[in-house]
Amino acid sequence: MQSIRCSRTTKMNEDPALYSKHCRRQKLDANHFLDTYFRLLDVKNDAIILDVGSGDGTVTLEALLPRLPNFSKLVVSDVSEKMVQFARGRFNDARIQTVRMNIADNNDSFTGYFDHIFSFYCLDMVPEERTPQAIRNIFEMLKPGGNFFGTLIVDATLYKFCDSMIQDNKWPRAMADFLKVISHYRDSDNPEDKFRFFLENAGFEVQVCKHEKRNFTYVGFKNFLDYALSIFPVPKVSQEERAKFVEDFEDTVRQRNFDDIDNVQFFYSVLVVCASKPGK
Ligand SMILES: C[S@@+](CC[C@H](N)C(=O)[O-])C[C@H]1O[C@@H](n2cnc3c(N)ncnc32)[C@H](O)[C@@H]1O
């Protein structure tokens, strides 16, 4: 196995079991976008494939794998050791390798190795200043003629709930941590141009770079809360304080969600990207 230097940049909550239970929306999204764009990727038998930021592995297992023809190798990667370990336990196929990899680190492994690189809801967590390196890494790891398919969150209702917490000066430290993992594309007037710029600067030819609005209803506040807790860095506090955090968060959601706490309307928007490395 190749060794990959790894520094820690993400602060997303690292609870793969919780993520696994509450990633139905992420799975639906991956299936939706793959249904729409997979044919553009021209995935052949025997392809070598990388999934970047696979998390608990649900999307890899239930959206990506069923679409792959007879691939020769799939590398499942994440910056979080806990996520990698959890995902490792879910694959039972000698062609699948799990590795810890920070896509934003200086990286000279896997150069020119992959036919296709996928990444779902991970690159939005890479800080803006590390994004050029992350995109260069993806470009360098592809074979000439290979391609990249990715989805990135631009904006989401969850961010607005957190804005309200910040405005009300509730849990400032936890919210400050959260701000470190939210998408920097949110502040852009034109997220498509912003991401296209990173891609073209690295040498990619861009086939698709599209900003789409989506929505999802979390039925039951507890489901929404657990989803939120699977994403944002939960403050390391006592059980009692944690209950207070949850109460404050619930109040905020209730105020912004017109009191229909049992049906949390989650609006969000996504960049969907398909780009190829020139040559053959
Ligand atoms: C929201 S989860 C998405 C997981 C999965 N792809 C999905 O669609 O459900 C984001 C994942 O990206 C990982 N991640 C964040 N920054 C990363 C980086 N710089 N390099 C690799 N993985 C990263 C996180 O650890 C987390 O597991």
The ligand as a Tripos MOL2 file, in Angstrom:
@<TRIPOS>MOLECULE
LIG
   27    29     1     0     0
SMALL
NO_CHARGES

@<TRIPOS>ATOM
      1 C1        -20.2860   15.0330    4.3430 C.3       1 LIG1
      2 S1        -19.1430   13.6960    4.3530 S.3       1 LIG1
      3 C2        -19.4990   12.9190    2.7830 C.3       1 LIG1
      4 C3        -19.2900   11.4400    2.8400 C.3       1 LIG1
      5 C4        -19.7620   10.6790    1.5950 C.3       1 LIG1
      6 N1        -18.9580   11.0030    0.4260 N.3       1 LIG1
      7 C5        -21.2180   10.9620    1.3310 C.2       1 LIG1
      8 O1        -21.5430   11.5140    0.2540 O.co2     1 LIG1
      9 O2        -22.0470   10.6350    2.1900 O.co2     1 LIG1
     10 C6        -17.6180   14.4800    4.0170 C.3       1 LIG1
     11 C7        -16.4190   13.5690    4.2070 C.3       1 LIG1
     12 O3        -15.2820   14.2410    3.6530 O.3       1 LIG1
     13 C8        -14.1820   14.0000    4.5020 C.3       1 LIG1
     14 N2        -13.1990   15.0690    4.2720 N.ar      1 LIG1
     15 C9        -13.2590   16.3610    4.6500 C.ar      1 LIG1
     16 N3        -12.1520   17.0120    4.2750 N.ar      1 LIG1
     17 C10       -11.3770   16.1140    3.6160 C.ar      1 LIG1
     18 C11       -10.1010   16.1650    3.0020 C.ar      1 LIG1
     19 N4         -9.4050   17.2970    3.0150 N.pl3     1 LIG1
     20 N5         -9.5960   15.0430    2.4090 N.ar      1 LIG1
     21 C12       -10.3230   13.8790    2.4210 C.ar      1 LIG1
     22 N6        -11.5160   13.7580    3.0130 N.ar      1 LIG1
     23 C13       -12.0440   14.8610    3.6090 C.ar      1 LIG1
     24 C14       -14.7800   14.0100    5.9000 C.3       1 LIG1
     25 O4        -13.9410   13.3460    6.8440 O.3       1 LIG1
     26 C15       -16.0950   13.2800    5.6740 C.3       1 LIG1
     27 O5        -15.9900   11.9090    5.8750 O.3       1 LIG1
@<TRIPOS>BOND
     1     1     2 1
     2     2     3 1
     3     2    10 1
     4     3     4 1
     5     4     5 1
     6     5     6 1
     7     5     7 1
     8     7     8 2
     9     7     9 1
    10    10    11 1
    11    11    12 1
    12    11    26 1
    13    12    13 1
    14    13    14 1
    15    13    24 1
    16    14    15 ar
    17    14    23 ar
    18    15    16 ar
    19    16    17 ar
    20    17    18 ar
    21    17    23 ar
    22    18    19 1
    23    18    20 ar
    24    20    21 ar
    25    21    22 ar
    26    22    23 ar
    27    24    25 1
    28    24    26 1
    29    26    27 1
@<TRIPOS>SUBSTRUCTURE
     1 LIG1         1 GROUP 0 **** ****
